[in-house]
Amino acid sequence: MGTVIQAGDADGKSDNDDVSALDLRAAMGTFLTGVTIVTARCDDGQPYGLTVNSFNSVSLDPPLILWSLDNHHDKSDLFRNASGFAVNIMPAGSEELIHKFAVNTADRFDGTAWHWGASGHPVLDSALTSLECRLWAEYPGGDHSIFVGRVMAINTRDGQPAAYFKGQLSAFAG
């Protein structure tokens, strides 16, 4: 039998009905997630992107997707003010690029193959799929903001996806 984690103290009575952030992070680590790089055009015309694994489809009609971003991220206003964004679903073998977009550095696009998509946002050439979106809505989600995008263009190619599982980046062995 596995470990059981409950909110509250030993007798089950507590003012706090939440499990800890660390326990939730560990639990969610057992859920295999794909890896994306979300990109947008900055106000000054420069490309920006960051690695995101909190991504999901929402609706087929209209075509909607969502992703979330920590409210304390220094570029959250960029995504609020941009006309949209592109979600680039990353393939296996792109670990170096995934890590490059995960760290806080200004040169993320240096040496990266990309182009301006039909939406006017950066599209990564190596992505398995790129979903170019117009911002549909933003919702509060605790310590994160949830961005919902209406998919306006899709670019796709064959390949195996990159995935996170228990904090490790690897290829999905499907």
RADA-V955174 format. One record per backbone hydrogen bond with DSSP energy under -1.0 kcal/mol. NH is the residue of the N-H (numbers start at 1). CO is the residue of the C=O. E is the energy in kcal/mol with one decimal. If there is no record, write none. Layout:
NH_CO_E, NH_CO_E
This chain:
12_9_-2.3, 24_20_-2.4, 25_21_-2.6, 26_22_-2.3, 27_23_-2.4, 28_24_-3.0, 29_25_-1.4, 30_27_-1.5, 31_28_-1.8, 33_164_-2.1, 36_52_-2.7, 37_88_-2.1, 38_50_-2.5, 39_86_-2.8, 40_48_-2.4, 42_46_-3.5, 45_42_-2.1, 48_40_-2.2, 50_38_-2.0, 51_101_-1.3, 52_36_-3.1, 55_53_-1.4, 56_66_-2.2, 58_64_-2.8, 59_64_-1.6, 64_59_-2.4, 65_149_-2.2, 66_56_-2.9, 67_147_-1.9, 68_54_-1.3, 69_145_-2.2, 71_143_-2.7, 73_70_-1.9, 76_73_-1.6, 79_75_-1.3, 80_76_-1.7, 81_77_-2.5, 82_78_-1.5, 85_133_-1.7, 86_39_-2.5, 87_131_-2.4, 88_37_-2.1, 89_129_-3.3, 90_35_-2.9, 92_160_-3.4, 94_91_-1.3, 98_94_-2.6, 99_95_-2.6, 100_96_-2.1, 101_97_-2.1, 103_99_-1.1, 105_103_-1.5, 112_109_-2.0, 115_123_-2.1, 117_121_-2.9, 120_117_-1.8, 123_115_-2.9, 125_113_-2.0, 127_124_-1.3, 128_89_-2.8, 129_89_-1.1, 130_155_-2.9, 131_87_-2.7, 132_153_-2.7, 133_85_-3.3, 134_150_-2.3, 135_83_-1.4, 136_148_-3.1, 137_148_-1.7, 139_146_-2.4, 141_144_-2.4, 144_141_-1.5, 145_69_-2.6, 146_139_-3.2, 147_67_-3.1, 148_137_-3.1, 149_65_-2.3, 150_134_-3.1, 151_63_-2.5, 152_132_-3.7, 153_132_-1.4, 155_130_-2.2, 157_128_-2.4, 162_90_-2.4, 163_170_-3.5, 164_33_-2.8, 165_168_-2.1, 166_29_-4.0, 168_165_-1.7, 170_163_-3.1, 172_161_-2.3, 174_172_-1.4
